[in-house]
Amino acid sequence: MQKMPVIRTRLGEMDLKVDSSALLVYRAAWAHDQGTGRATRESSMAKLYATESAQQVIDAAVQLFGARGVEKGNAVESLYREIRALRIYEGASEVHQQILGDRAIRSFNEGLDARRLKKSSPSP
């Protein structure tokens, strides 16, 4: 099975999602520790991406395992059941999408305000 290009590609995609999720979590923790004021944005981004990616990775694992992936007692089956709770815990994915959208709009507007101030200030 390991020699099949489709399986190897799928495993590579799964690995990428897991590593990307971990990096976003580390960045959120760093932002919190630094007190930069971006911790809410970074945490929402990490929570949203990590839980959505976990759902996709676990779903792919079920596909790879076939019928064994949904047998009671199989680790993949257990993860498949548990991921739904993680997607709801501390806010549904939609809530985090709204937080990220609000932050993006705020950041955009702050950038516009800064440009307006720069244009309106007299040149030296």
N, C-alpha and C positions, 0 to 999 in steps of 0.2 A: 504494500500500500504506500510506503514512503517514497517509492520510485515514481509514482504517478504524478505528472506535472500539476494536475488540477488540485491534488491533495497538498502538494508542497506549496503551491500558490496560496491556497486557503490558510494553511498554517502560518505562512509569512504574514498574511493580512491580520490574522489573529494576534500574532506576536507584536506587530506594529501597534495595534489598538491597545494592547496591554501596556506596552512601554510608553506610549503617548499619554495614556491615562496616568501612569505613575509620575511622569514628568510634570503634568499639570497639577497634580496633588502636591508635589514638592514645591512647585512655584507658588501655589496658594499658601503653603506653610511658610515659605520664605517671606512672602508679602505680609503675612500676619506678624511674623517675628520682627520685620523691619518697621512696622507701623506706618506704611506708606499711604494708607487710606484706600488702597486697591484690594484689600483682603476680601471684601464682599464680592467684587467682580471676579477675582481669581478663584474664590471658593465656589461660586456659582458655576463658573466655567468648568472647573474640575469635576464638580458633582454631576453636572449635566453630561459631560463627555464620558466620564468614567462609567456611569451607570448605563448610559445608552450603548457604549462600546461593550460593556460586560454582557448586556442582553444579546448583542450581535455575536460575540465570541461564544457564548454558551449555546446559542441557537445553532451556530456553525458546528460546535462540538457534537450536539445531538445529531445533526445531519451526518457527520463523519462516523459516529458510532452506530447509526442506523437504529434498528429495533432495540439493541442493547442500551442505547442512550436514554431510553425512557423506562427501562426496567426499574422497578422499585428496589432501592438499595444501592443503585449505581450512583457514583459521585456526580456524574453529569446530570442525572435526573434530579438529584437533590438541589444542585445549583440552579437548574432550570426553574424549579419551584420557588426558590428563595430570591431570585433576582428581582422578581416583581416587587417584593417588599422594599428592596433597596432603592427602587426607582420612585417609591412613594415617600420613604423615610426622609424627614427634614425638607419636605416640599417636593411636589411633583415636578417632572421635567418641564412642564409648561410654565411653572412659576419661575424656574431658573432662566428659561428663555426670555421671559418678560423682564427679569432683573437685568440680564445682559443687554437686551434691547434698550431699556431705560438708560443704562450706563453708556451705551454707544451714542445715543441721542444727546445725552448730557455732555459727553466728551466732544462731540461734533459741534454743539452750540458754544461750548467754551472756546473751541478753536476759532469759530467765527467771531466771537466777541473779542478775542485777542487780536485778530486781524483788523477788525474795525477800529480798535483802540490805536493800533499801530498806524493805520491810515490817517486817523484824525489828529494824531499828535504832530506838532510842528517839527519840521526837519531842522537839525542843528546847523 
